[in-house]
């Protein structure tokens, strides 16, 4: 993490700690800024766990959180401790994303003792894959005739699908690679997707300059088809037991 970015998040953590006092139980940085994937946006996504999440209890920090968002970063996800401890069946994808790449800034580790299971993960993954596929189709139909807009759609949406790829690998008992090309290759190996369909996007993300897409470019068609295949894979996947999702190790 760049020195300037590190100073920025540390300053925000110190302000929240001062303003919330003992009400602040955990403050965690997670996601792309920690993982530092070439394809991730680098947004400073954070999780804030407090004892009391009522409006009055959070009011001392509201101005600081508002100022944080005005500078371009998303507001923290805010949970009361009780809500957080009962959320593993609702947000297993998000919890495992946090576990995969995080940095504890203040307080206790909110992931300690929190477990997710395969059936909850499959259920949320099916919902997310279907929802993101429908969203992609809608956006694709609107931009397919414009090569530049089509390219922007593919590069702008791939980070979301990286999250789903990692979730699929966890569901199938694999540890997701961190590097985007390796992540796509492993997902393709497990699900049967065509890894070549993402080559244009990978080149774009790595700073290469692939040929500009054309109107109704087959690259766009193939990209959408692979996401359709991903959704079908998740839809047909059956969990045999409510096993805990692996939270470490590497079986690549």
C-alpha positions as CSV (number, residue, x, y, z in Angstrom):
1,X,0.0,0.0,0.0
2,X,1.3,3.4,-1.0
3,X,2.5,5.6,1.9
4,X,0.0,8.3,1.2
5,X,-2.9,5.8,1.2
6,X,-1.6,4.2,4.4
7,X,-1.5,7.6,6.1
8,X,-5.0,8.3,4.9
9,X,-6.6,5.2,6.3
10,X,-4.7,5.4,9.5
11,X,-5.8,9.0,10.0
12,X,-9.5,7.9,9.5
13,X,-9.1,5.0,11.9
14,X,-7.6,7.3,14.6
15,X,-10.5,9.8,14.1
16,X,-13.1,7.1,14.5
17,X,-11.4,5.7,17.5
18,X,-11.4,9.1,19.2
19,X,-15.0,9.9,18.3
20,X,-16.5,6.5,19.1
21,X,-14.4,5.6,22.1
22,X,-15.3,2.3,23.7
23,X,-18.2,1.9,21.3
24,X,-15.7,1.0,18.6
25,X,-15.0,-2.7,18.8
26,X,-13.4,-3.4,15.4
27,X,-12.3,-1.4,12.3
28,X,-11.0,-3.5,9.4
29,X,-9.7,-2.6,6.0
30,X,-10.4,-5.3,3.4
31,X,-10.6,-6.1,-0.3
32,X,-8.8,-4.7,-3.3
33,X,-6.6,-2.2,-1.4
34,X,-5.2,-5.1,0.6
35,X,-5.2,-7.7,-2.1
36,X,-3.8,-5.2,-4.6
37,X,-4.9,-7.1,-7.7
38,X,-4.2,-5.4,-11.0
39,X,-7.9,-5.6,-11.8
40,X,-9.2,-4.3,-8.5
41,X,-10.1,-0.6,-8.1
42,X,-8.1,-0.1,-4.9
43,X,-11.1,1.5,-3.1
44,X,-10.6,1.6,0.7
45,X,-13.4,-0.7,1.7
46,X,-13.8,-0.9,5.5
47,X,-15.9,-2.7,8.1
48,X,-16.8,-1.0,11.4
49,X,-18.2,-3.1,14.3
50,X,-19.6,-1.2,17.2
51,X,-21.3,-2.2,20.4
52,X,-24.2,0.2,19.8
53,X,-25.2,1.0,16.2
54,X,-28.1,3.3,17.0
55,X,-28.2,6.7,15.3
56,X,-27.4,8.6,18.5
57,X,-24.4,6.3,19.3
58,X,-23.0,6.8,15.8
59,X,-23.6,10.6,15.7
60,X,-20.2,11.6,17.0
61,X,-18.6,10.0,13.9
62,X,-21.2,11.0,11.2
63,X,-19.4,14.1,10.0
64,X,-16.1,12.2,9.7
65,X,-17.8,9.4,7.7
66,X,-19.5,11.9,5.5
67,X,-16.2,13.6,4.8
68,X,-14.6,10.3,4.0
69,X,-17.2,9.5,1.4
70,X,-16.9,12.9,-0.2
71,X,-13.2,12.1,-0.9
72,X,-14.3,9.2,-3.0
73,X,-14.2,6.1,-0.8
74,X,-17.2,4.1,0.3
75,X,-18.5,4.5,3.8
76,X,-17.7,1.7,6.2
77,X,-20.1,-1.2,6.5
78,X,-21.4,-0.7,10.0
79,X,-22.7,-3.6,12.2
80,X,-23.5,-3.9,15.8
81,X,-21.6,-6.7,17.4
82,X,-24.8,-8.7,17.8
83,X,-25.7,-8.2,14.1
84,X,-22.3,-9.2,12.9
85,X,-22.2,-12.4,14.9
86,X,-25.5,-13.5,13.4
87,X,-24.6,-12.5,9.8
88,X,-22.5,-15.4,8.6
89,X,-25.5,-17.2,7.0
90,X,-26.6,-14.1,5.2
91,X,-23.2,-12.7,3.9
92,X,-20.9,-15.6,3.5
93,X,-19.3,-14.3,0.3
94,X,-18.5,-10.9,1.8
95,X,-17.2,-12.5,5.0
96,X,-14.9,-14.8,3.1
97,X,-13.7,-11.9,0.9
98,X,-12.8,-10.1,4.1
99,X,-11.0,-13.1,5.5
100,X,-9.0,-13.5,2.3
101,X,-7.6,-10.0,2.2
102,X,-7.8,-7.8,5.3
103,X,-5.8,-5.5,7.6
104,X,-7.0,-4.9,11.2
105,X,-6.8,-1.2,11.9
106,X,-8.3,-1.0,15.4
107,X,-9.9,-3.2,18.0
108,X,-10.3,-7.0,17.9
109,X,-10.4,-9.3,14.9
110,X,-14.1,-9.4,13.8
111,X,-13.5,-12.6,11.8
112,X,-12.2,-14.6,14.8
113,X,-14.8,-17.3,15.6
114,X,-17.0,-16.4,12.6
115,X,-17.6,-19.4,10.3
116,X,-19.5,-19.8,7.0
117,X,-20.8,-23.0,5.5
118,X,-21.1,-24.3,2.0
119,X,-24.9,-24.3,1.7
120,X,-25.2,-20.7,2.8
121,X,-22.4,-19.8,0.4
122,X,-24.1,-21.6,-2.5
123,X,-27.4,-19.9,-1.8
124,X,-25.9,-16.4,-1.8
125,X,-23.7,-17.2,-4.7
126,X,-26.6,-18.4,-6.8
127,X,-28.5,-15.2,-6.0
128,X,-25.5,-13.0,-6.8
129,X,-24.6,-14.9,-10.0
130,X,-28.1,-14.6,-11.3
131,X,-28.5,-11.0,-10.4
132,X,-25.1,-10.0,-11.8
133,X,-25.8,-11.9,-15.0
134,X,-29.2,-10.1,-15.5
135,X,-27.5,-6.8,-14.8
136,X,-24.7,-7.6,-17.3
137,X,-27.2,-8.6,-20.0
138,X,-29.1,-5.4,-19.6
139,X,-26.0,-3.2,-19.8
140,X,-24.6,-5.2,-22.7
141,X,-27.8,-4.8,-24.7
142,X,-27.4,-1.0,-24.3
143,X,-23.8,-0.7,-25.3
144,X,-23.2,-3.6,-27.7
145,X,-23.3,-1.3,-30.8
146,X,-20.6,1.0,-29.3
147,X,-17.2,-0.7,-29.2
148,X,-15.7,1.8,-26.7
149,X,-18.7,1.6,-24.3
150,X,-18.6,-2.2,-24.7
151,X,-14.9,-2.3,-23.6
152,X,-15.7,-0.1,-20.7
153,X,-18.5,-2.4,-19.6
154,X,-16.2,-5.5,-19.7
155,X,-13.3,-3.9,-17.8
156,X,-15.7,-2.2,-15.3
157,X,-17.6,-5.4,-14.5
158,X,-14.7,-7.9,-14.2
159,X,-13.9,-7.0,-10.6
160,X,-17.4,-8.0,-9.6
161,X,-16.9,-11.3,-11.4
162,X,-13.5,-11.8,-9.7
163,X,-15.5,-11.9,-6.4
164,X,-17.9,-14.5,-7.8
165,X,-15.0,-16.6,-9.2
166,X,-13.3,-16.6,-5.8
167,X,-16.6,-17.6,-4.2
168,X,-17.1,-20.5,-6.7
169,X,-13.6,-21.8,-5.9
170,X,-14.3,-21.6,-2.1
171,X,-17.6,-23.5,-2.7
172,X,-15.7,-26.2,-4.6
173,X,-13.0,-26.5,-1.8
174,X,-10.3,-24.6,-3.7
175,X,-8.2,-21.7,-2.4
176,X,-8.6,-18.8,-4.8
177,X,-5.4,-17.5,-6.4
178,X,-4.8,-13.8,-5.8
179,X,-3.4,-13.0,-9.3
180,X,-6.2,-12.3,-11.8
181,X,-4.9,-14.5,-14.6
182,X,-4.4,-17.4,-12.2
183,X,-7.8,-16.9,-10.7
184,X,-9.5,-17.0,-14.1
185,X,-7.5,-20.1,-15.1
186,X,-8.4,-22.0,-11.9
187,X,-12.0,-21.0,-12.2
188,X,-12.1,-22.2,-15.8
189,X,-10.5,-25.5,-14.8
190,X,-13.1,-26.1,-12.1
191,X,-16.2,-24.9,-13.9
192,X,-15.5,-25.5,-17.6
193,X,-15.5,-21.8,-18.5
194,X,-13.4,-20.6,-21.5
195,X,-10.5,-18.7,-20.0
196,X,-9.6,-17.2,-23.4
197,X,-12.9,-15.3,-23.2
198,X,-11.3,-13.0,-20.6
199,X,-8.0,-12.5,-22.4
200,X,-8.9,-9.1,-23.8
201,X,-9.9,-7.8,-20.4
202,X,-6.8,-9.2,-18.7
203,X,-4.6,-7.4,-21.2
204,X,-6.5,-4.2,-20.7
205,X,-6.1,-4.5,-16.9
206,X,-2.4,-5.3,-17.1
207,X,-1.7,-2.1,-19.0
208,X,-1.3,-3.7,-22.5
209,X,-3.1,-2.1,-25.4
210,X,-5.2,-4.7,-27.1
211,X,-7.2,-3.8,-30.2
212,X,-10.2,-1.7,-29.6
213,X,-13.5,-3.5,-29.6
214,X,-15.8,-3.1,-32.5
215,X,-19.6,-2.8,-32.5
216,X,-21.2,-6.2,-31.7
217,X,-17.7,-7.6,-31.1
218,X,-17.6,-11.3,-30.5
219,X,-15.3,-10.7,-27.5
220,X,-18.3,-9.2,-25.7
221,X,-20.6,-12.0,-26.8
222,X,-18.2,-14.6,-25.4
223,X,-17.7,-12.7,-22.2
224,X,-21.5,-12.7,-21.5
225,X,-21.8,-16.4,-22.5
226,X,-19.1,-17.3,-19.9
227,X,-21.0,-15.5,-17.1
228,X,-24.1,-17.4,-18.2
229,X,-22.2,-20.6,-17.9
230,X,-21.0,-19.6,-14.4
231,X,-24.5,-19.0,-13.3
232,X,-25.6,-22.4,-14.6
233,X,-22.7,-24.1,-12.8
234,X,-23.7,-22.5,-9.5
235,X,-27.4,-23.3,-10.1
236,X,-26.6,-27.0,-10.7
237,X,-24.1,-27.4,-7.9
238,X,-25.2,-29.5,-5.0
239,X,-23.7,-29.3,-1.5
240,X,-23.7,-32.6,0.3
241,X,-23.2,-31.2,3.8
242,X,-23.0,-27.8,5.6
243,X,-19.2,-27.9,5.7
244,X,-17.3,-24.9,6.8
245,X,-15.7,-22.9,4.0
246,X,-11.9,-23.2,4.1
247,X,-10.2,-20.0,5.4
248,X,-6.6,-20.7,4.7
249,X,-4.0,-22.9,3.1
250,X,-3.3,-23.3,-0.5
251,X,-4.1,-26.4,-2.5
252,X,-3.1,-25.0,-5.9
